[in-house]
């Protein structure tokens, strides 16, 4: 990630982006200010920058400002207008669409303030530049409109000259700047608040007409704009300001051409106590009349929007409509009226608090998209949330790519892509969630600096501060020279696949929803249409830290995945590092989406075996048991929601590489996944596990489990007792318990000579169970089981009898990695030799019916289902995964094939 992807290479010696040279080549240019710059933000075609003044205290205690002018340092007392750390604004006199003339030498034209140089190449250039300065005591932690600011300026593009617009004494020291471009207007609303609690509101086109208020008796720590649902977006916006003791004010600001903005105080809020008690970002929920904001502590807060009409204030002109820096007396009636009237509004407390959701480094952005709330932070993930009864609920977290530990902003594009803006080491990165790769990677020195990114159909510009200078990375739009013929689903091979179900969308063909897991540590929910023969991803899950090896579904209380509105199921995924993740999937038809299906993913719970190890003291003195345990297979225990088990717990069986068979319990309401039982009977890696249910005529049930290991043995367990005991223990201990020990297996069958890589169980109409398995030696084994009650002297137990065993050696030329019992007399097997074979079971043997070659190399798994066509014909479908994904369909005759006469 050290090089950019935008048509050139970075020349560190000359600090320029070279190469390319033609249209669309990326260029690095410098807009250098003599005073150090601390904050940047694009507001339309306006770039706001913050230039810091040097502060030094004299012996008598008075402050003075130290400025760089014309290459030498000049020190002036604080009373002089060009010194200090207040806010200044400068404005550009012309607009240029082409290239710019060479920059003039850095000479002091007026003897005060920062200067800039502009070295532009061909292509459109921003029309207006604005800069603001800051005191050195404030670190540049903020970006965008949250800039700690002092003198504000714009540079004339053609001549590289700064022209003062707003005097620094207008807002006082340690000012905070925020800007909001208005839709439909070539205008930007600016808010500047000082360290003395004063707020200045003005339009960038006419800074002379400004509204001046006093908000707090102390400094303003946070300032941000947010679009308000009740205000027209082309003329008004909501402003949020944080002051001392965690107080936050909501102001509605309306732009009036030629006049000062109109301000109305709408609400007061109290932030939770913390060391740095101010907000960093905010947004309004359009329909619920609620406010969501993030604070510097990393918490996400939900506030009510009061229906009170608030208090309105008219603006006053502070410079008599001109651009001359003439300041009136600040102690006017309007400044005091805000302090007097805000006490009449109640101080609202948050309705919901997610404390420290993004760690301790703060929430960087919060936005609303299609009814969901998205928040970003400097913890390397962005989270998707929803509103549940005036409470914030985290649906899931997303980790864009490895190493992107500093996420600043999300941008949703019109074509459905999601761009993640952040920093990877010392590079600024724009990452595309659609392609899974970096669109831009720009060396800038890292995230501990102010920056701003602006994109349009014509060009993209990234501005950042380096050594006190403003650096510009400019790249014009270029035609796409590459065309993706077939997009990949995963970055590495697919290890597992499961079909969720079929979904009928009005006006569209029926589509199948699948879930795949891969070695690239991600899980993908996708739609595969038989008519279009295209796979469209719906969601990507990236919570695993190692490869995803196995998947399992739980279809709900009735074990039915179909609902009135779509598909709903619990998804379990597991793999390396002994990690299990659980999600709730909700898939519905959406004709507006590209795939005609909308998928909502809710993260329910997760479990790792080494979590308890990380909490142990003096663990360096202990020996950790098998730190690289992998889950090889998962199976949901069916039928646990019965009269015998009235609790809502669901149970999951797992085959582990450390030789154990483990059973977990899930309580979805409490979002808990707990280890309840385990056994190390196999003493070697357990490859497959399959749970099934047996019900007698009287309604009595038995929960049975089948496990297969690397030595070719298949063990059958009765887990009814442990499951019921675990449910009682979890109910009494409120979700915490010590794992129970499983009893010895009922029956163990040596089915193969080596590892069992595929396993499937199907119940026959007579109440018996067919167990089919495939091995590394290429053989297929089928056994018929009968479950009976063993009447003993003490209690009744479960007895298993093997009625029939059928084996087919060398059924395939390589590992048999997929097998399914379609009917009691019909089997389907798939192997790494890329052959899909249909077998008929009759008279104690397996006879091949047909063989089909598929195109997926290194087959890992298959899944099958049956569909009854309109004419009543029964068709079998199967999906295969490995180095790719393939779906096939076929039919099977209900009549047995004619037997050949004996030779």
Buried (B, 14 or more C-beta within 10 A) or exposed (E): BEEBBBBBEBEEEEBBBBBBEEEBBBBBBBBBBBBBBBBBBBBBBBBBBBBBBBBEEEEEEEBBBBBBBBEEEBEBEBEEBBBBBBBBBBBBEEEBEEEBEEBEEBEBEEEBBBBBBBBBBBBBBBBBBBBBBBBBEBEBBBBBBBBBBBBBBBBBBBBBBBBBBBBBBBBBBBBBBBBBBBEEBEBBBBBBBBBBBBBBBBBBBBBBBBBBBBBBEEBBBBBBBBBBEEBBEEBBBBBBBBBBEBBBBBBBBBBBEEBBBBBBBBBBBBBBEBEEBBBBBBBBBEEBEBBBBBBBBBBBBBBBBBEEEBBEBEBBBBBEEEBEBEBEEBEEEBBEBBBEBBEEBEEBEBBBBBEBBBBBBBBBBBBBEEEEBBBBBBBBBBBBBBBEEEEBEBBBBBBBBEBBBBBBBBBBEEEEEBBBBBBBBBBBBBBBBEEBEBBBBBBBBBBEBBBBBBBEEEBBBBBBBBEBBBBBBBBBBBEEEEEEEEEEBBEEBBBBBBBBBBBEBEEBEEBBBBBBBBBBBBBBBBBBBEEEEEBBBBBBBBBBEBBBBBBBBBBBEEBEBBBEEBBBBBBBBBBBBBBBBBBBBBBBBBEEBEBBBBBBBBBBBBBBBBEEEEEEEEEEEEEEEBEEBBBBBBBBBBBBBEEBBEBBBBBBBBBBBBBBBBBBBBBBEBBBBBBBBBBBBBEBBBBBBBBBBBBEEEEEBBBBBBBBBBBBBBBBBBBBBBBBBBBEBBBEEEBEBEBBEBBEBBBBBEBBEBBBBBBBBBBBEEEBBBBBBBBBBBBBBBBBBBBEEEEEEEEEBBBBEEEEEBBBEEBBEBBBBBBBBBBBBBBBBBBBBBBBBBBBBBEEEBBEBEEEEBEBEBBBBBBBBEEEEEEEEEEBBBBBBBEBBBBBEEEBEEEEEEEEEEE
